[in-house]
């Protein structure tokens, strides 16, 4: 729709805003905030299977061609059972996330919509990868940096940590390994999956159910208790069918759909003192704790820091898996150096000692201040109805509604509320948005254990 010679776009509440006015507002808004940080980054990898991939883009745009609306993207994709899912996610996930954010939002509203859009983008990428009918899967840790605001979405066991200038280390992701996440184990078993370790006899993998059936067929009084003495359970907890040791990923068509692509999302705002992000695959975290990773590279520039972390991980554990690391430094804009202190002698010595002591206490206070990180958003539910919300369920300029996941245009009569038929809908009503197309509603039901939407792969 147009008004005069200007382009008109829709805000989240339907109000029309001329594009030129919006851009002017954005420029003004940027000028009133703290100056943007300088971003320095580096990456390093040691490959064993060739299934790790990274994405670094320091010049992404909210509005194509608009230099004011830039942000930075850093992501790691740790593939398994082949690289297809990691390659596809690297090429499509950012596009799918951005397509889920309504046009015409102010910067603050864009950031507020981003966590929901990340959920929609992850699900859309997973859903469209299924069409390829490949069994590959991938973990994803996806980081968007907009000025001092950092938004992280993750599935799997890669990790992103933040080290503040004061040395405080914070975890910005959740670990979706079944071995350590009891809530995810409960969710999967409630959805119809089974959790267990590999069963072996004499070192060979054992299909226990089939073996029991054979014994019972030839020996009616077979006592399975005696068989347990010969069975060893090895390795991490896994989900069956499929044997995946993760509860969330993109891809993995050969496992049940209770292995979901819905990410844990956390959004924070740094103080203008900056900080360091370390994003790495499990090849690093299986060898190093978060604190050890931060400590081993402290004081090094980003490129050397990434190499040092990978080197240290390999020194401790060896190259058992692809080992990849990205280090991102958010550095405050340079300020003019303070003038050197004037040296005083004699009778003023005791005065300056007292002043020095007072200065030391102020330094300690300042060190505490730079460790402060404002937490804006955090959510890890695996239920789509709890993650999409209703604030940005807006009508498109075509007069149709867009599916909250795949962004396909749907008429009001075709749209199905994300809350329809959900036991977990709470106070939400089945006629409230956001709305899904039929195929995305099928996907949602499958992730909740109601039915399967995946193509069988043989």
ABEGO torsion letter per residue (X at the ends): XBBEABBBBBBAAGBBBBAAAAAAAAAAAAAABBBBBBBBBBBBBBBAAGABBBBBBABBBABBGBAAABBBBBBBBBBBGEAAAAAAAAAAAAAAAAAABBBGBBAAAAAAAAAAAAAAAAAAAAAAAAAAGBABBBBBBBBBBBEABBBBBBBEABBBBBBBAAGBBBBABBBABAAABAAAAAAAAAAGBBBBBBBBBGGBBBBAAAAAAAAAAABAABBAAAAAAABBBBEBBBBOBGGBABABBBEGAABBAABBABBBBBBBBBBAAEEBBBBBBAAAAAABBAAAAAAAABGBBAAAAAAAAAAAAAAAAEBABBBBBBBBBBBBBBBBBBBBBBBBBEAAAAAAAAAAAAAAAAAAAAAAAAABBBBABBBABABAAAAAEAAABBBBAAGBBBBAAAGBBBBAAABBBAABGBAAAEABBAABOBBBBAAAAAAAAAAAGABBABBBBX
